[in-house]
Amino acid sequence: MNDPKAGTLKVPGATLHYEVRGTGPVLLLIPGGAGDAASYDHVAPALADRYTVVSYDPRGMSRSPLDGPRGDQRVEVHSEDAFLLLDAVAPDGEPAYVVGCSSGAIAAVDLLARHPERVRLAVAHEPPLVELLPDAEKQRAFFAEVREAYRREGIGAAVAVMSAGTGPAEGAAAKLDRGVRPPPRPAEAIDRMMANFPYFLEHILCPFTGHVPDVEALAAVSERLVPAGGRDSRGLLLYRPAVALAERLGTGVVDFPGGHTGLSEHPAEFTEVLGETLRRR
């Protein structure tokens, strides 16, 4: 059950690599940032006894090549990829549980808005939907600055600008002092993520953070959307859109362990909260 079965799916403009574990209702895990299916490797096995757990490399990432040259990505294309993948792994049309983190959470929210019939519940962990914020113009400019830093000086400069603007950055040494030791990842997974960073910074960061969700469509299915955030992120930029989304829909925010990257830093605790959230709905 811990070893995933890999497959590929041809979608318009790309070929998706996906991985499947377990049995039961489908649980689709959408990675964010520069991550791929391996982002959930420390989460998926613990859920595979109750769900058919599916994760994948988004188009253009890792093992999901584009048919043509790279260009700015559109949220609706990525959410349509998720919809087509659900059709492939659950052809009977049964609604699935969907979980997304960061930019993957934006795709999950859009999937629910566009295809509510295929989503039983969507958990969106810190979707950076800054267009929902009262200072959206300022935050739009901030993410553009991150991209410009990448263009001028590379990945390190972009990460530094991002860290400075998204809240107090806790260094690796301080996290180790607190006992935060993320489980190790295989070298090949780290290499893939690093290779994905240029594509993410150039073609995903600004288009995704500039996406305006269909709040009217989401309001009609608000009971099926769980805006979520990291406890350590409260009040910070990447947490605020989850609050704004919950306020628009008249719901609340479910807090998970850690901050924006709680999935990788606290996988066992993250999985526990996620499992409880899924079971309650």
N, C-alpha and C positions, 0 to 999 in steps of 0.2 A: 504494500500500500504506500510505502515511502518512496518507491521508485516511480517517477511519472512516465506515462506513455506519451511520446512526442508525436506530433502530426503537423501537417502544413495545410493551409487553406488559401486558395487563390481568391483574392478580392480585387475590385477594380483598382488598378495602379500599383498593386503590391502583392506579395505572398507572405502570409502570416505564419510564424512558428508558434505553436501552442503546446501546452503540456496538460495532461489529465491524470488525476489521482482519485481513488476512492469510488464510492457508490452513494446513491441517494439524490436528493434535489441538487440541481446545478448551482454552484457557487462560483461566479466569475470574478477573478481578481485582476484589476487593471493597475499596472505599475505606473509610477509617476517619475518626473524628472528624467534622468539619463538611465533609469533602471529598465530591466526587462523581466521576463518570467522568474528569474532567479531572485528577484526582490522578495518573493514570498516563500522561498525555500524553507525558512525556519517557521513558517506559519501553516503552510498547506498540509503537511503530514498530520498535524494534530487535529485538523478538521476533516480529514479524508475518511474518518470512520462514520461521519454523519452526512457528508455531502460529496457529490462529484465535483471536485475542486479543479477549476480550469484557470490557468494563467497563460499569458502570452507576451511576446515581444511586439510592442506597437510598431506600426509601419515605419520603416526607415531605421529602426533600432535593431542592433545585434543581428539576429538570424532571420529578420523579416525585411528582405530587400525591397526597395522600390523598383518599379519597372523602368522608370526614367530618372532624370536628374533630380537632386534634392531641391525643394522649394519650401516656402512658408506653408505650414500645415494648418488645416482647418478643423476645428473641434467637431463639426458635424460629420466630417469624413471619418475621423477616428471613432466617433460613437457609432457610425454605420458599420465600421469594421467589427465592433463589439456585437452589434445586432446580428451580423452575418455569421459570426463565430457561434453565437447562441443557436442560430438556426442549424449549424453544423453539428453541434454537440447535443442539442436537445431538439431534434426535428419534429417531435410531437407537439411543439409549441408551448410546453409547460413553462410558466414564468420562472425566472431564475433569481436567486440572490446575487447582488452585484456589489462589490466593494472596490473603491478607488482611492488612491492616495495622491495628494498634490495635483499635478496636471492630470493624472489618471482619474482623480475625483471629478474634475471638470467634465471629462468624457462620460463618467458614470451619470452625472446629473443630466447631461444632454441626452443620453440614452433613455433615461426615464421620461424626459419631456417628449421625446420623439416617438418612442415605442413603449408606452406604459403597459401594453398588453403582455410584454415579454419580461417585465421586471416585477418580481414579488416584493422586493425591498432593495433599496440602494443606500449604502453607507458611504458618505462622502467625507473623507478625512482631510480637513484643511484644504479645500479647493480654493486656489488663489484667484477668486472671482472679484477682483478689485473694482470692477465697474459698478458693483453694488454699494461701494463705500462713498460717503459724502466727499472724501478727498480723492476721488477716482483719478482726476487729472494729474495730481501730484504723484500718485502711485504708478500711473501709466508712464510718466516721465522717468520714474525710478527704474522700472524694468527696462526701458529703453537705454538708460545709462549703463545697466548691467551688460546689455548686449554690446554697446559701444566699447566698454572696457574689454570685452572679449575680442572685439575686432582690432583694437589697438594693441593690446598687450597679452592676450591669451587667456587660457582658462583660469589660471591662478588669480589674475587681476579681477576677472568677472566674479569669482567666488568671494573674493575679499569685499567687493562692492556689495554683493548680495548679502553677505553676513552682516555688514555694517548697517544695512537698511532694513533688515527683517527682525532685528532685536538683538539683545545682548548675546554675543557669541561666546559660548563656553568652550574653552580649549580642550583638546583631547586629554591633557594631563589632569585638568580639573575634573573631568568626567571619570577618569580612572581613580582619582582620590575619593570620589563618591561611590565607587564600586560599579560604575557603568562600564561594562566590558562587552561590547557587541560580539556575538558569536562570530567566529572566523568564516570568511567566504572563500571558496576556491579561487585560485589565482586567475583562472580563465574568466570567471564571472566579473572580477574586478577589472580585468583588462577590457572586457566588453563594455562595461559601464564607462570607463575612461574614454574609450573610443567613441562612445555615444555623445559625450559632452558637447563637442562642437556643433553637432546637429541640433541638440536640444537648445543650446544658447542662441544659435543663429535662426532656427526655423520654428521652434515651438514656444519658447518662453514668452515672447511678446504677443504672438497671435492668440495663445491660450489665455494669458492673463487679461487680454483685451476683450475676451468673449463676453457677450451679454446673454445671460441665461433667460429662457422663456419662463418668467415667473408665473404668468397666467396659466400656462400648461402645467407647471409644477404645483400650483395651488390646487388644481383639480385632483391631484394624487398626493397631497402633502403627507398623508399618513404612511406613505411608502417611501419617504425620503428621510434619512437620518443625517443631518449635518453633524459632523464630529470634529473634535480638535484635541490637541495634546494639552495635558494639564500644565506643562511647563511653558506653553505658548500663550496662555491667557493674556489678553491685552495687546499682543504683538501683531504685526502686520499679517502674518500668514494664518492667524486664528480669526481675525476680525471678519473676513468674508463669511465664515461659517455662522457667526453670530448674526450678520446682516441677512443671510439667507433664511435662517431660522425665524428672525423677526418678520420678514416678509411673508412667511408661510404660517406664522402663528404657532410655531413649534419651539423646541429647545435644542440645545447642543449637548451631545453625549461626549464626555471627556474620556480620553484614552491615556495610558501612561506615556510619560516623556513629552517631547515637543513635536516639531514637524517631522522628525525622523524617528519617532517612537517605534515604528514598525521594525526598523533595523537595530535599534539600541535596546529595546525591551520586547523582543518577539514573544516570549512566553506570556508575559502580562498582557501584551497587546492582543494575543490570540484569545486569552481568557475573556477579556472585555468584549471582543468581537463575537465570540461564541454566545455570550450572554445576550448581547444585543440582537443577534439573529434569532435566538430561541424565544425572545419576548415578543417577536412580531409574527 
